[in-house]
Every structure is written in structure tokens, then in C-alpha cells.
Amino acid sequence: MEIVSLKLSDELKVQVNNAAKALGMSPDAFMIAAIKQAIHNTELRLAFLAQGYETRAQAIKTGKAYDTPEVHQHMRDRIHRIK
């Protein structure tokens, strides 16, 4: 495993230590978990954006789209069925 050195402000060090302590973790374990979570969030965001770009390209290619009021009604219908 490679050692990485991070330069943290004093304020951030205190926040990391407090958060780690509250979760019963070491500061190192907390930072590793935070980095993993940031990577996961980035991957989700990139997948979401890729899907949006693909959907937009498909709509442009086919000319098929939905009117906004129809989409809003569909969303309202789904919400009421879920609850």
C-alpha cells in the first residue's frame, strides 16, 4: 500500500478528528472512507451525466420527446401510487 501525505488546514484536521471520533474510527480510516465515498459519488454522477447525454442524443436523433405538462403529470401519478 502506498503512503500518501495530505496537507490539511488546522480547521479541517479538527473536523476530521471530531468526525472520526464520533464514528469510532481513526482519522486515517475516516479519510479513506471519505475518499471512497467521493469516488463512488463521482462514478454515480458520471453515469447519470452519460445517461443524460445519451438520452438527449436519442431525442435529437428520433425527434421523440414528451411535453413538460405530461411529464409533470406522470411524475405526480407515480408519487401518488408510491405513497
N, C-alpha and C positions, 0 to 999 in steps of 0.2 A: 504494500500500500504506500502510495506517495504522500509525503508530508507537504501540506500547503500552509503558507503563512498569510494571514489576513490582517490588514491594518484597520482596526475598528476605532471609532471615536470613543472617548470615555463614556459618553452618554449611551452609545449603542452597547458597549461592554456591560454596563449596568443593566440595561434592558434584557440582554441575552442571559446574564446571570440570574436575574429575577425570574424570567420566564422558565428557564431550565430548572431552577429550584422549585418553582411552583408545580412543575410537571414531574419532579423527582428524577430529573435527568442531569447528566453532566453538561456543561456548556458546549463541549465538543459534540456530544450526541445530539444536543438540541440544534446546533448549526448544521450538522449532517442531515438531520430530519428536515430542517427548513430548506436546505438546498434541494433535497429530493422532492419536496413538495413544490418548490418553484419550477423544477424541471417538469414534473407531472402537469402542473398548470399551463406551462408553456406548450407542452405537447397537445393538450386539450384545445388550447386557443388556436394553435396552428392547424389542427384538424378541423376545427369549426370554421376557420377562415377558408381553408381549402374547399370545404363543402359549399360554402357560400359562393366562392369564385366559380366552382363547377356548376352550381345551380343557376347562377347568373348567365354563364356562357350558354347553358342549355336553353334558358328562356330566350336569350337573344337569337340563338340558332333556330328554335322552333316557333318563336313568336307567341308561345303559350304563356299566359300569366293569369293571375287572379286579381279581381278588383279589390281594393282595400276594404270596402264595407263587407264584402263576402268573407274575407279572411278574418276580420274582426268578429263577425257573427259566428264563424266556425270556431274560433277560439273561445268565445263566450259559451257556446254549446258544449264544448269539451270540458270547460271548467265546471259547468253545472252538472254534467254527468259524473264527473270525478268525485264531487263532494257529496 
